[in-house]
């Protein structure tokens, strides 16, 4: 029972540890990202994880602002 409590606590701490970020696009769309989007300098694309857990990317030229939620 104690091991289960430790596992549940660890999972909750990890889940609470990642921040959400909002990216505003030049078209006026708001994109939610789990964790800070990373800019890939080679491709010029921001790479991020969307609300469904999928790895996505968007051109840095389309992003107007990124704020932590």
Number of C-alpha atoms within 10 A of each C-alpha: 5 7 8 9 10 11 11 11 12 12 12 11 11 9 10 9 10 12 12 18 20 18 21 17 18 12 9 11 11 15 15 20 26 18 15 19 22 12 16 13 9 6 9 13 19 19 18 22 18 18 12 8 10 10 11 13 17 15 14 17 11 15 19 12 12 17 11 13 10
